[in-house]
Amino acid sequence: MDEGYTVGRLAAVAKVTVRTLHHYDEIGLLSPSGRTPAGYRRYSGAELDRLQQILFYRELGFPLEEIAAILDDRTVGPSEHLRRQRELIGDRIRKLEELAAAVERAMEARTMGIELTPEEKFEVFGEDYRESWEDEAQQRWGGTDAWKQSRQRTARYTKADWERIKAETDGVNDALVAAFTAGAAPESEQATAVAEQHRRHIGLNFYDCGPQMHRCLGDMYLADPRFTETYEKLAPGLAQWLRDAIHANADRLEREGRG
């Protein structure tokens, strides 16, 4: 260990190419602290630490010039670097969560027959929206009566309608999370009330959603990992709770003769 690292060994440890290390040396970003008698590069533990820092910032998309400026700032100590890295990781996690949410919104939009221009879809559903995500929903539900009814209804919707629906969806989700985090049992009055709110939201905006149809949706929220993930991101355990609340509400409606 005291002898340091050859360029090949350092490349293997850090899982980069020798060519990358040569380039970093050429631009002064990571230079070896010594040379062997034969003139080969010899890196110390300090250079390995610096390389780890370089690769961290590269992973987050920083250009090499900016990385050099960050690492060569003598006013910033190791603890400050770690604090910055923690903040950057937090930012990356939030960005990935936003990306996943955008994918879900795009899938839901396609399922409901959204008719917006690409520019409007981008504006309503976020910068990560991709039209290519829409095809699966039509392949999956395109032959159902619910799909046909939804297409007929949503064909008239404007951008303002979709913005309203998105706001209403967020409101329903907030109510679900509030009941769940308050500890309401799935069969409780509070839980079945928000499950009914969820069912009515679908019925008012997209297609007739009777108790049995709603049961099927609840089951799908657990059977399809992507739907499960959507609700789990709102609150861990919410997907199972919502499924159970939907079933309890459907049972109630059918007992009351409203099925």
VMD Tcl script that draws the C-alpha trace (Angstrom):
set ca {
  {0.00 0.00 0.00}
  {2.86 2.35 0.83}
  {4.22 1.89 -2.67}
  {1.08 3.48 -4.06}
  {-0.81 2.63 -7.20}
  {0.28 2.11 -10.75}
  {-2.00 3.67 -13.32}
  {-3.37 0.24 -14.17}
  {-4.09 -0.66 -10.58}
  {-5.72 2.69 -9.86}
  {-7.90 2.29 -12.94}
  {-8.99 -1.15 -11.75}
  {-9.75 0.03 -8.21}
  {-11.76 3.02 -9.40}
  {-13.36 1.17 -12.34}
  {-12.22 3.70 -14.92}
  {-10.01 3.32 -17.95}
  {-6.29 3.99 -18.05}
  {-7.03 6.40 -20.87}
  {-9.29 8.39 -18.54}
  {-6.50 8.69 -15.96}
  {-4.05 9.77 -18.63}
  {-6.51 12.46 -19.73}
  {-7.02 13.69 -16.17}
  {-3.24 13.96 -15.83}
  {-2.89 15.84 -19.10}
  {-5.43 18.50 -18.08}
  {-4.05 18.78 -14.55}
  {-7.14 17.41 -12.84}
  {-5.44 14.37 -11.32}
  {-1.67 14.10 -11.53}
  {0.41 11.34 -9.92}
  {2.50 12.31 -6.95}
  {5.48 10.34 -8.20}
  {7.12 8.24 -10.87}
  {8.77 4.86 -10.83}
  {12.47 4.60 -11.72}
  {11.28 3.58 -15.18}
  {9.20 6.75 -15.47}
  {5.77 5.25 -14.96}
  {3.05 7.13 -13.05}
  {2.73 6.30 -9.36}
  {-0.37 7.44 -7.46}
  {-0.72 7.77 -3.69}
  {-3.74 7.32 -1.42}
  {-4.35 11.06 -1.64}
  {-4.76 10.80 -5.40}
  {-7.19 7.92 -4.94}
  {-9.24 10.10 -2.61}
  {-9.21 12.92 -5.15}
  {-10.25 10.52 -7.90}
  {-13.22 9.41 -5.82}
  {-14.25 13.05 -5.50}
  {-13.84 13.59 -9.24}
  {-15.98 10.56 -10.08}
  {-18.67 11.64 -7.65}
  {-19.04 15.05 -9.29}
  {-18.84 13.50 -12.75}
  {-21.72 11.19 -11.86}
  {-23.77 14.26 -11.04}
  {-22.96 15.82 -14.41}
  {-20.39 18.43 -13.44}
  {-17.94 19.42 -16.22}
  {-14.29 18.69 -15.57}
  {-13.37 22.36 -15.42}
  {-15.90 22.98 -12.66}
  {-14.77 19.89 -10.76}
  {-11.20 21.17 -10.82}
  {-12.32 24.53 -9.43}
  {-14.31 22.84 -6.65}
  {-11.53 20.51 -5.58}
  {-8.80 23.13 -5.79}
  {-10.69 25.62 -3.62}
  {-8.42 25.78 -0.57}
  {-11.10 27.51 1.50}
  {-13.24 24.35 1.51}
  {-12.26 21.52 3.82}
  {-13.16 17.82 3.68}
  {-16.20 18.25 5.94}
  {-17.59 20.97 3.70}
  {-17.10 18.75 0.65}
  {-19.07 15.99 2.36}
  {-21.87 18.41 3.27}
  {-22.05 19.61 -0.33}
  {-22.12 16.05 -1.59}
  {-24.97 15.15 0.73}
  {-26.96 18.12 -0.58}
  {-26.22 17.16 -4.17}
  {-27.30 13.57 -3.56}
  {-30.52 14.86 -2.02}
  {-31.11 17.01 -5.10}
  {-30.52 14.01 -7.37}
  {-32.97 11.87 -5.37}
  {-35.64 14.56 -5.64}
  {-35.03 14.87 -9.37}
  {-35.40 11.12 -9.85}
  {-38.59 11.13 -7.82}
  {-39.94 13.93 -10.00}
  {-38.98 11.96 -13.09}
  {-40.80 8.86 -11.83}
  {-43.87 10.96 -11.03}
  {-43.77 12.45 -14.53}
  {-43.73 8.95 -16.03}
  {-46.77 7.97 -13.95}
  {-48.63 11.12 -14.96}
  {-47.88 10.41 -18.60}
  {-49.17 6.84 -18.29}
  {-52.33 8.01 -16.54}
  {-52.84 10.68 -19.16}
  {-52.70 8.13 -21.94}
  {-54.99 5.77 -20.05}
  {-57.58 8.51 -19.77}
  {-57.38 9.47 -23.43}
  {-55.69 12.82 -23.06}
  {-55.96 15.04 -26.14}
  {-53.39 17.79 -25.79}
  {-50.71 19.11 -28.08}
  {-47.16 17.97 -27.27}
  {-46.42 21.47 -25.94}
  {-49.46 21.39 -23.64}
  {-48.58 17.91 -22.38}
  {-45.10 19.18 -21.59}
  {-46.52 22.12 -19.67}
  {-49.24 20.25 -17.74}
  {-47.38 17.06 -16.92}
  {-43.85 18.37 -16.49}
  {-40.59 18.68 -18.37}
  {-39.90 14.93 -18.21}
  {-43.05 13.99 -20.12}
  {-42.51 11.67 -23.10}
  {-45.25 10.73 -25.56}
  {-43.62 7.33 -26.07}
  {-44.90 6.32 -22.61}
  {-48.50 6.55 -23.78}
  {-48.63 3.51 -26.07}
  {-48.71 0.86 -23.36}
  {-51.98 2.09 -21.87}
  {-53.82 1.81 -25.17}
  {-52.40 -1.65 -25.81}
  {-53.51 -2.73 -22.35}
  {-57.01 -1.24 -22.15}
  {-57.84 -0.14 -25.69}
  {-60.51 -2.85 -26.18}
  {-62.49 -2.14 -23.00}
  {-65.75 -0.20 -22.68}
  {-64.14 1.97 -19.99}
  {-61.42 3.01 -22.42}
  {-63.95 3.88 -25.13}
  {-66.08 5.88 -22.70}
  {-63.03 7.69 -21.40}
  {-61.91 8.58 -24.92}
  {-65.34 9.98 -25.73}
  {-65.39 12.15 -22.62}
  {-61.82 13.36 -22.70}
  {-61.89 14.19 -26.41}
  {-63.69 17.40 -25.37}
  {-61.26 18.31 -22.60}
  {-59.16 21.42 -22.91}
  {-55.84 22.17 -21.30}
  {-57.74 23.95 -18.50}
  {-59.79 20.79 -17.92}
  {-56.65 18.70 -17.55}
  {-55.14 21.21 -15.16}
  {-58.32 21.05 -13.08}
  {-58.29 17.24 -13.13}
  {-54.66 17.15 -12.10}
  {-55.40 19.49 -9.18}
  {-58.38 17.32 -8.18}
  {-56.21 14.19 -8.38}
  {-53.65 15.81 -6.10}
  {-56.47 16.66 -3.70}
  {-57.71 13.07 -3.65}
  {-54.19 11.81 -3.03}
  {-53.73 14.29 -0.19}
  {-56.97 13.02 1.41}
  {-55.81 9.41 1.07}
  {-52.47 10.18 2.70}
  {-54.14 12.15 5.50}
  {-56.51 9.29 6.37}
  {-53.76 6.69 6.13}
  {-51.22 8.59 8.22}
  {-53.92 9.37 10.79}
  {-54.18 5.63 11.38}
  {-57.68 5.13 9.98}
  {-58.47 1.46 9.49}
  {-59.31 0.57 5.85}
  {-62.89 -0.36 6.82}
  {-63.42 2.80 8.90}
  {-65.81 5.55 7.93}
  {-62.94 7.94 7.19}
  {-61.16 5.44 4.93}
  {-64.25 4.40 2.99}
  {-65.17 8.06 2.55}
  {-61.87 8.87 0.85}
  {-62.07 5.64 -1.17}
  {-65.49 6.83 -2.36}
  {-63.95 10.21 -3.19}
  {-61.37 8.35 -5.29}
  {-64.09 6.35 -7.09}
  {-66.24 9.41 -7.78}
  {-63.28 11.32 -9.17}
  {-62.78 8.60 -11.76}
  {-66.48 8.36 -12.53}
  {-66.97 12.09 -12.93}
  {-63.98 12.67 -15.17}
  {-63.31 9.49 -17.13}
  {-65.62 6.46 -17.09}
  {-68.37 4.82 -15.05}
  {-66.62 3.25 -12.09}
  {-68.96 1.00 -10.14}
  {-67.91 -0.87 -7.00}
  {-66.71 -3.94 -8.90}
  {-64.69 -1.86 -11.35}
  {-63.22 0.03 -8.42}
  {-62.27 -3.27 -6.77}
  {-60.38 -4.24 -9.92}
  {-58.49 -0.94 -9.85}
  {-57.60 -1.47 -6.21}
  {-56.23 -4.91 -7.00}
  {-54.24 -3.49 -9.90}
  {-52.59 -0.96 -7.59}
  {-50.90 -3.94 -5.92}
  {-50.50 -6.23 -8.94}
  {-48.73 -3.66 -11.14}
  {-45.47 -2.47 -9.50}
  {-45.64 0.87 -11.26}
  {-49.01 1.73 -9.74}
  {-47.84 0.37 -6.39}
  {-44.79 2.62 -6.55}
  {-46.96 5.66 -7.28}
  {-48.85 5.27 -4.02}
  {-45.87 4.04 -2.01}
  {-44.08 7.28 -2.86}
  {-46.96 9.21 -1.35}
  {-46.69 7.14 1.85}
  {-45.10 3.72 2.43}
  {-47.88 1.17 2.87}
  {-50.51 3.34 1.16}
  {-51.03 1.01 -1.83}
  {-52.16 -1.91 0.32}
  {-54.25 0.36 2.53}
  {-55.97 1.96 -0.48}
  {-56.71 -1.44 -1.98}
  {-58.30 -2.58 1.28}
  {-60.25 0.68 1.70}
  {-61.56 0.38 -1.87}
  {-62.76 -3.16 -1.19}
  {-64.37 -2.11 2.10}
  {-66.14 0.78 0.38}
  {-67.34 -1.48 -2.45}
  {-68.74 -3.92 0.12}
  {-70.56 -1.04 1.83}
  {-72.07 0.22 -1.42}
  {-73.28 -3.23 -2.36}
  {-74.84 -3.76 1.09}
  {-76.70 -0.50 0.60}
  {-77.87 -1.63 -2.83}
  {-75.77 0.93 -4.69}
  {-73.65 -1.61 -6.58}
}
mol new
graphics top color blue
foreach p $ca { graphics top sphere $p radius 0.5 }
foreach p [lrange $ca 0 end-1] q [lrange $ca 1 end] { graphics top cylinder $p $q radius 0.2 }
display resetview
